[in-house]
Amino acid sequence: MALLELNGVTKRFGGLTAVNNVTFSVEEGEIFGLIGPNGAGKSTLLNCLAGSLRPNGGTVRFNGQDTTGMSADKMCRLGVGRTFQIPRPFPRMTVLENVVVSASFGDPHAERGMAADRALKILQYVDFPRPVSTIAGHLNAVQLKRLDLARALASNPKLLFLDEFASGLTPSELTPIAALLRKIRDDGVTIVMVEHVMRLILDLCANLAVLQYGELIAQGDASTVAQDEKVREAYLGAHFIL
């Protein structure tokens, strides 16, 4: 049984159909890539899956349960974590305090000391480069992404959505990120990543789904999908990095 199953997921904003009848599944224990040009509907679809948006049609099943239209807080408690294109920390709180909030939310029965211990371990796990006492508002863009990842992992997810996590990273920074994402996968967290950096996608993902204008135009084995003529055409003029 797939960990995540989409069947005909559709999202409309007034007269605009942002996601149209998308169907695919993600197996437990894989790193799955969701790609497409800017404006293809990738983040909107992710929001429908993670609970930030309610789809207008179709169904979503996570871990065997129908989660269609379930709120983001309930999805988190079920075991879904996520990062954002633009990280959203509590800017006046420290790095540690930010992660403690997530650890506490992921396990509401945990005492504060237990949540703090988990937060420290997670920050070490993601190799956070600054002191945990650093105010989040003082972090640069790359550091904010590491914090966002730590916050997502602190809630103890079974499934992790990454929304353009590699955006803004230099080529030399991609190698340690790839190693970290493999470690997360190997430690039992299934990953779905929305990404434009194809070097990272092809390095990590066994399977891909490709969106264009909100519709699924290809899916399957990553190396095969990447060579598909429709996929290459869809990326013409887009930020496509090999």
MISE-77697 format. One record per residue (C-alpha): x, y, z; residue in one letter; residue number from 0. Coordinates in nm, 3 decimals. Example, Ala and Ser with C-alpha at 12.3 -4.5 7.8 and 13.67 -1.06 7.14 Angstrom:
// residues 2
<node X="1.230" Y="-0.450" Z="0.780" r="a" k="0"/>
<node X="1.367" Y="-0.106" Z="0.714" r="s" k="1"/>
//
This chain:
// residues 242
<node X="0.000" Y="0.000" Z="0.000" r="m" k="0"/>
<node X="0.129" Y="0.346" Z="-0.091" r="a" k="1"/>
<node X="0.193" Y="0.591" Z="0.192" r="l" k="2"/>
<node X="0.037" Y="0.878" Z="-0.005" r="l" k="3"/>
<node X="-0.232" Y="0.839" Z="-0.270" r="e" k="4"/>
<node X="-0.385" Y="1.116" Z="-0.483" r="l" k="5"/>
<node X="-0.689" Y="1.049" Z="-0.698" r="n" k="6"/>
<node X="-0.818" Y="1.327" Z="-0.923" r="g" k="7"/>
<node X="-0.708" Y="1.611" Z="-0.694" r="v" k="8"/>
<node X="-0.836" Y="1.946" Z="-0.823" r="t" k="9"/>
<node X="-0.802" Y="2.298" Z="-0.684" r="k" k="10"/>
<node X="-0.974" Y="2.605" Z="-0.826" r="r" k="11"/>
<node X="-0.948" Y="2.971" Z="-0.732" r="f" k="12"/>
<node X="-1.261" Y="3.127" Z="-0.878" r="g" k="13"/>
<node X="-1.240" Y="3.068" Z="-1.253" r="g" k="14"/>
<node X="-0.875" Y="2.958" Z="-1.240" r="l" k="15"/>
<node X="-0.801" Y="2.587" Z="-1.215" r="t" k="16"/>
<node X="-0.460" Y="2.570" Z="-1.048" r="a" k="17"/>
<node X="-0.451" Y="2.190" Z="-1.012" r="v" k="18"/>
<node X="-0.659" Y="1.971" Z="-1.242" r="n" k="19"/>
<node X="-0.740" Y="1.605" Z="-1.183" r="n" k="20"/>
<node X="-0.396" Y="1.496" Z="-1.056" r="v" k="21"/>
<node X="-0.346" Y="1.129" Z="-0.969" r="t" k="22"/>
<node X="-0.029" Y="0.957" Z="-0.848" r="f" k="23"/>
<node X="0.102" Y="0.769" Z="-0.545" r="s" k="24"/>
<node X="0.414" Y="0.776" Z="-0.329" r="v" k="25"/>
<node X="0.555" Y="0.461" Z="-0.176" r="e" k="26"/>
<node X="0.680" Y="0.448" Z="0.181" r="e" k="27"/>
<node X="1.057" Y="0.494" Z="0.210" r="g" k="28"/>
<node X="1.119" Y="0.682" Z="-0.116" r="e" k="29"/>
<node X="1.224" Y="1.031" Z="-0.213" r="i" k="30"/>
<node X="0.967" Y="1.140" Z="-0.470" r="f" k="31"/>
<node X="1.012" Y="1.441" Z="-0.698" r="g" k="32"/>
<node X="0.735" Y="1.682" Z="-0.801" r="l" k="33"/>
<node X="0.861" Y="1.908" Z="-1.077" r="i" k="34"/>
<node X="0.737" Y="2.151" Z="-1.339" r="g" k="35"/>
<node X="0.790" Y="2.508" Z="-1.461" r="p" k="36"/>
<node X="0.704" Y="2.810" Z="-1.248" r="n" k="37"/>
<node X="0.329" Y="2.847" Z="-1.209" r="g" k="38"/>
<node X="0.261" Y="2.479" Z="-1.283" r="a" k="39"/>
<node X="0.064" Y="2.431" Z="-0.959" r="g" k="40"/>
<node X="0.325" Y="2.241" Z="-0.758" r="k" k="41"/>
<node X="0.305" Y="2.445" Z="-0.439" r="s" k="42"/>
<node X="-0.074" Y="2.462" Z="-0.464" r="t" k="43"/>
<node X="-0.087" Y="2.084" Z="-0.486" r="l" k="44"/>
<node X="0.149" Y="2.055" Z="-0.190" r="l" k="45"/>
<node X="-0.077" Y="2.287" Z="0.008" r="n" k="46"/>
<node X="-0.375" Y="2.064" Z="-0.072" r="c" k="47"/>
<node X="-0.186" Y="1.757" Z="0.047" r="l" k="48"/>
<node X="-0.049" Y="1.917" Z="0.366" r="a" k="49"/>
<node X="-0.377" Y="2.077" Z="0.472" r="g" k="50"/>
<node X="-0.313" Y="2.445" Z="0.398" r="s" k="51"/>
<node X="-0.575" Y="2.438" Z="0.121" r="l" k="52"/>
<node X="-0.888" Y="2.231" Z="0.075" r="r" k="53"/>
<node X="-0.917" Y="2.071" Z="-0.271" r="p" k="54"/>
<node X="-1.234" Y="2.126" Z="-0.474" r="n" k="55"/>
<node X="-1.231" Y="1.771" Z="-0.603" r="g" k="56"/>
<node X="-1.062" Y="1.435" Z="-0.576" r="g" k="57"/>
<node X="-0.932" Y="1.248" Z="-0.275" r="t" k="58"/>
<node X="-0.611" Y="1.230" Z="-0.073" r="v" k="59"/>
<node X="-0.518" Y="0.928" Z="0.138" r="r" k="60"/>
<node X="-0.226" Y="0.926" Z="0.380" r="f" k="61"/>
<node X="-0.113" Y="0.608" Z="0.551" r="n" k="62"/>
<node X="-0.440" Y="0.438" Z="0.458" r="g" k="63"/>
<node X="-0.663" Y="0.719" Z="0.590" r="q" k="64"/>
<node X="-0.877" Y="0.958" Z="0.388" r="d" k="65"/>
<node X="-0.730" Y="1.299" Z="0.469" r="t" k="66"/>
<node X="-0.902" Y="1.502" Z="0.196" r="t" k="67"/>
<node X="-0.956" Y="1.856" Z="0.319" r="g" k="68"/>
<node X="-0.808" Y="1.785" Z="0.663" r="m" k="69"/>
<node X="-0.653" Y="2.090" Z="0.830" r="s" k="70"/>
<node X="-0.277" Y="2.143" Z="0.852" r="a" k="71"/>
<node X="-0.266" Y="2.096" Z="1.230" r="d" k="72"/>
<node X="-0.445" Y="1.760" Z="1.204" r="k" k="73"/>
<node X="-0.215" Y="1.651" Z="0.920" r="m" k="74"/>
<node X="0.084" Y="1.739" Z="1.137" r="c" k="75"/>
<node X="-0.049" Y="1.530" Z="1.423" r="r" k="76"/>
<node X="-0.101" Y="1.240" Z="1.181" r="l" k="77"/>
<node X="0.266" Y="1.257" Z="1.080" r="g" k="78"/>
<node X="0.302" Y="1.508" Z="0.795" r="v" k="79"/>
<node X="0.576" Y="1.772" Z="0.812" r="g" k="80"/>
<node X="0.669" Y="2.038" Z="0.562" r="r" k="81"/>
<node X="0.901" Y="2.321" Z="0.473" r="t" k="82"/>
<node X="0.810" Y="2.632" Z="0.276" r="f" k="83"/>
<node X="0.956" Y="2.816" Z="-0.024" r="q" k="84"/>
<node X="0.995" Y="3.114" Z="0.209" r="i" k="85"/>
<node X="1.066" Y="2.992" Z="0.565" r="p" k="86"/>
<node X="0.823" Y="3.118" Z="0.828" r="r" k="87"/>
<node X="0.998" Y="3.113" Z="1.168" r="p" k="88"/>
<node X="0.901" Y="3.311" Z="1.474" r="f" k="89"/>
<node X="1.154" Y="3.588" Z="1.404" r="p" k="90"/>
<node X="1.190" Y="3.719" Z="1.763" r="r" k="91"/>
<node X="1.240" Y="3.374" Z="1.913" r="m" k="92"/>
<node X="1.568" Y="3.186" Z="1.927" r="t" k="93"/>
<node X="1.653" Y="2.899" Z="1.699" r="v" k="94"/>
<node X="1.600" Y="2.655" Z="1.985" r="l" k="95"/>
<node X="1.266" Y="2.807" Z="2.086" r="e" k="96"/>
<node X="1.142" Y="2.780" Z="1.728" r="n" k="97"/>
<node X="1.218" Y="2.408" Z="1.717" r="v" k="98"/>
<node X="1.078" Y="2.350" Z="2.068" r="v" k="99"/>
<node X="0.743" Y="2.486" Z="1.947" r="v" k="100"/>
<node X="0.736" Y="2.224" Z="1.671" r="s" k="101"/>
<node X="0.850" Y="1.945" Z="1.900" r="a" k="102"/>
<node X="0.580" Y="2.037" Z="2.150" r="s" k="103"/>
<node X="0.311" Y="2.050" Z="1.883" r="f" k="104"/>
<node X="0.415" Y="1.715" Z="1.740" r="g" k="105"/>
<node X="0.381" Y="1.556" Z="2.085" r="d" k="106"/>
<node X="0.141" Y="1.765" Z="2.296" r="p" k="107"/>
<node X="0.190" Y="1.532" Z="2.593" r="h" k="108"/>
<node X="0.565" Y="1.592" Z="2.607" r="a" k="109"/>
<node X="0.696" Y="1.804" Z="2.891" r="e" k="110"/>
<node X="0.889" Y="2.117" Z="2.798" r="r" k="111"/>
<node X="1.220" Y="1.960" Z="2.898" r="g" k="112"/>
<node X="1.156" Y="1.662" Z="2.672" r="m" k="113"/>
<node X="1.063" Y="1.893" Z="2.384" r="a" k="114"/>
<node X="1.380" Y="2.096" Z="2.438" r="a" k="115"/>
<node X="1.593" Y="1.781" Z="2.439" r="d" k="116"/>
<node X="1.433" Y="1.669" Z="2.114" r="r" k="117"/>
<node X="1.482" Y="2.014" Z="1.961" r="a" k="118"/>
<node X="1.854" Y="2.010" Z="2.046" r="l" k="119"/>
<node X="1.896" Y="1.664" Z="1.896" r="k" k="120"/>
<node X="1.716" Y="1.767" Z="1.577" r="i" k="121"/>
<node X="1.931" Y="2.078" Z="1.537" r="l" k="122"/>
<node X="2.241" Y="1.862" Z="1.570" r="q" k="123"/>
<node X="2.089" Y="1.612" Z="1.327" r="y" k="124"/>
<node X="2.048" Y="1.878" Z="1.054" r="v" k="125"/>
<node X="2.395" Y="2.019" Z="1.134" r="d" k="126"/>
<node X="2.260" Y="2.365" Z="1.215" r="f" k="127"/>
<node X="2.554" Y="2.607" Z="1.170" r="p" k="128"/>
<node X="2.475" Y="2.875" Z="1.432" r="r" k="129"/>
<node X="2.436" Y="2.875" Z="1.813" r="p" k="130"/>
<node X="2.088" Y="2.765" Z="1.917" r="v" k="131"/>
<node X="2.054" Y="3.090" Z="2.112" r="s" k="132"/>
<node X="2.063" Y="3.290" Z="1.785" r="t" k="133"/>
<node X="1.751" Y="3.496" Z="1.720" r="i" k="134"/>
<node X="1.577" Y="3.357" Z="1.411" r="a" k="135"/>
<node X="1.539" Y="3.704" Z="1.261" r="g" k="136"/>
<node X="1.920" Y="3.728" Z="1.242" r="h" k="137"/>
<node X="1.964" Y="3.421" Z="1.019" r="l" k="138"/>
<node X="2.048" Y="3.433" Z="0.650" r="n" k="139"/>
<node X="1.839" Y="3.258" Z="0.384" r="a" k="140"/>
<node X="2.035" Y="2.931" Z="0.385" r="v" k="141"/>
<node X="2.033" Y="2.913" Z="0.766" r="q" k="142"/>
<node X="1.657" Y="2.977" Z="0.767" r="l" k="143"/>
<node X="1.609" Y="2.678" Z="0.540" r="k" k="144"/>
<node X="1.800" Y="2.455" Z="0.783" r="r" k="145"/>
<node X="1.586" Y="2.590" Z="1.067" r="l" k="146"/>
<node X="1.270" Y="2.525" Z="0.865" r="d" k="147"/>
<node X="1.383" Y="2.167" Z="0.808" r="l" k="148"/>
<node X="1.460" Y="2.122" Z="1.179" r="a" k="149"/>
<node X="1.116" Y="2.251" Z="1.270" r="r" k="150"/>
<node X="0.950" Y="2.012" Z="1.026" r="a" k="151"/>
<node X="1.145" Y="1.713" Z="1.158" r="l" k="152"/>
<node X="1.084" Y="1.805" Z="1.522" r="a" k="153"/>
<node X="0.715" Y="1.719" Z="1.484" r="s" k="154"/>
<node X="0.820" Y="1.358" Z="1.415" r="n" k="155"/>
<node X="0.677" Y="1.315" Z="1.063" r="p" k="156"/>
<node X="0.631" Y="0.996" Z="0.864" r="k" k="157"/>
<node X="0.602" Y="1.206" Z="0.546" r="l" k="158"/>
<node X="0.799" Y="1.523" Z="0.475" r="l" k="159"/>
<node X="0.710" Y="1.777" Z="0.206" r="f" k="160"/>
<node X="0.999" Y="1.998" Z="0.090" r="l" k="161"/>
<node X="0.901" Y="2.304" Z="-0.115" r="d" k="162"/>
<node X="1.206" Y="2.421" Z="-0.316" r="e" k="163"/>
<node X="1.440" Y="2.346" Z="-0.028" r="f" k="164"/>
<node X="1.749" Y="2.379" Z="-0.250" r="a" k="165"/>
<node X="1.651" Y="2.721" Z="-0.384" r="s" k="166"/>
<node X="1.935" Y="2.969" Z="-0.333" r="g" k="167"/>
<node X="2.197" Y="2.706" Z="-0.257" r="l" k="168"/>
<node X="2.529" Y="2.705" Z="-0.440" r="t" k="169"/>
<node X="2.643" Y="2.391" Z="-0.626" r="p" k="170"/>
<node X="2.892" Y="2.314" Z="-0.348" r="s" k="171"/>
<node X="2.609" Y="2.324" Z="-0.093" r="e" k="172"/>
<node X="2.400" Y="2.066" Z="-0.279" r="l" k="173"/>
<node X="2.620" Y="1.768" Z="-0.189" r="t" k="174"/>
<node X="2.576" Y="1.794" Z="0.190" r="p" k="175"/>
<node X="2.205" Y="1.864" Z="0.142" r="i" k="176"/>
<node X="2.167" Y="1.550" Z="-0.069" r="a" k="177"/>
<node X="2.347" Y="1.350" Z="0.201" r="a" k="178"/>
<node X="2.119" Y="1.492" Z="0.469" r="l" k="179"/>
<node X="1.802" Y="1.411" Z="0.273" r="l" k="180"/>
<node X="1.922" Y="1.053" Z="0.219" r="r" k="181"/>
<node X="1.987" Y="1.024" Z="0.593" r="k" k="182"/>
<node X="1.635" Y="1.147" Z="0.667" r="i" k="183"/>
<node X="1.491" Y="0.893" Z="0.423" r="r" k="184"/>
<node X="1.706" Y="0.613" Z="0.562" r="d" k="185"/>
<node X="1.583" Y="0.698" Z="0.911" r="d" k="186"/>
<node X="1.226" Y="0.623" Z="0.806" r="g" k="187"/>
<node X="1.084" Y="0.948" Z="0.670" r="v" k="188"/>
<node X="0.933" Y="0.943" Z="0.321" r="t" k="189"/>
<node X="1.006" Y="1.264" Z="0.127" r="i" k="190"/>
<node X="0.814" Y="1.445" Z="-0.145" r="v" k="191"/>
<node X="1.020" Y="1.731" Z="-0.284" r="m" k="192"/>
<node X="0.912" Y="2.015" Z="-0.510" r="v" k="193"/>
<node X="1.228" Y="2.131" Z="-0.679" r="e" k="194"/>
<node X="1.376" Y="2.310" Z="-0.981" r="h" k="195"/>
<node X="1.733" Y="2.194" Z="-0.926" r="v" k="196"/>
<node X="1.732" Y="1.890" Z="-1.152" r="m" k="197"/>
<node X="2.081" Y="1.785" Z="-1.048" r="r" k="198"/>
<node X="1.944" Y="1.723" Z="-0.699" r="l" k="199"/>
<node X="1.619" Y="1.567" Z="-0.822" r="i" k="200"/>
<node X="1.793" Y="1.316" Z="-1.047" r="l" k="201"/>
<node X="2.047" Y="1.238" Z="-0.777" r="d" k="202"/>
<node X="1.785" Y="1.163" Z="-0.511" r="l" k="203"/>
<node X="1.453" Y="1.065" Z="-0.668" r="c" k="204"/>
<node X="1.363" Y="0.726" Z="-0.807" r="a" k="205"/>
<node X="1.026" Y="0.853" Z="-0.931" r="n" k="206"/>
<node X="0.890" Y="1.184" Z="-1.057" r="l" k="207"/>
<node X="0.558" Y="1.350" Z="-1.131" r="a" k="208"/>
<node X="0.557" Y="1.649" Z="-1.366" r="v" k="209"/>
<node X="0.297" Y="1.927" Z="-1.367" r="l" k="210"/>
<node X="0.229" Y="2.184" Z="-1.637" r="q" k="211"/>
<node X="-0.059" Y="2.433" Z="-1.614" r="y" k="212"/>
<node X="-0.194" Y="2.234" Z="-1.323" r="g" k="213"/>
<node X="-0.211" Y="1.904" Z="-1.508" r="e" k="214"/>
<node X="0.000" Y="1.592" Z="-1.473" r="l" k="215"/>
<node X="0.191" Y="1.547" Z="-1.800" r="i" k="216"/>
<node X="0.431" Y="1.268" Z="-1.699" r="a" k="217"/>
<node X="0.511" Y="1.036" Z="-1.411" r="q" k="218"/>
<node X="0.728" Y="0.735" Z="-1.341" r="g" k="219"/>
<node X="1.096" Y="0.647" Z="-1.332" r="d" k="220"/>
<node X="1.302" Y="0.964" Z="-1.288" r="a" k="221"/>
<node X="1.559" Y="0.903" Z="-1.561" r="s" k="222"/>
<node X="1.289" Y="0.815" Z="-1.814" r="t" k="223"/>
<node X="1.063" Y="1.107" Z="-1.723" r="v" k="224"/>
<node X="1.354" Y="1.354" Z="-1.743" r="a" k="225"/>
<node X="1.412" Y="1.254" Z="-2.106" r="q" k="226"/>
<node X="1.044" Y="1.279" Z="-2.202" r="d" k="227"/>
<node X="0.992" Y="1.525" Z="-2.487" r="e" k="228"/>
<node X="0.684" Y="1.681" Z="-2.324" r="k" k="229"/>
<node X="0.875" Y="1.735" Z="-2.003" r="v" k="230"/>
<node X="1.169" Y="1.900" Z="-2.177" r="r" k="231"/>
<node X="0.933" Y="2.121" Z="-2.375" r="e" k="232"/>
<node X="0.750" Y="2.222" Z="-2.058" r="a" k="233"/>
<node X="1.075" Y="2.348" Z="-1.909" r="y" k="234"/>
<node X="1.178" Y="2.568" Z="-2.203" r="l" k="235"/>
<node X="1.235" Y="2.914" Z="-2.065" r="g" k="236"/>
<node X="1.198" Y="2.793" Z="-1.705" r="a" k="237"/>
<node X="1.461" Y="2.772" Z="-1.433" r="h" k="238"/>
<node X="1.582" Y="2.424" Z="-1.526" r="f" k="239"/>
<node X="1.924" Y="2.333" Z="-1.384" r="i" k="240"/>
<node X="2.097" Y="2.015" Z="-1.499" r="l" k="241"/>
//
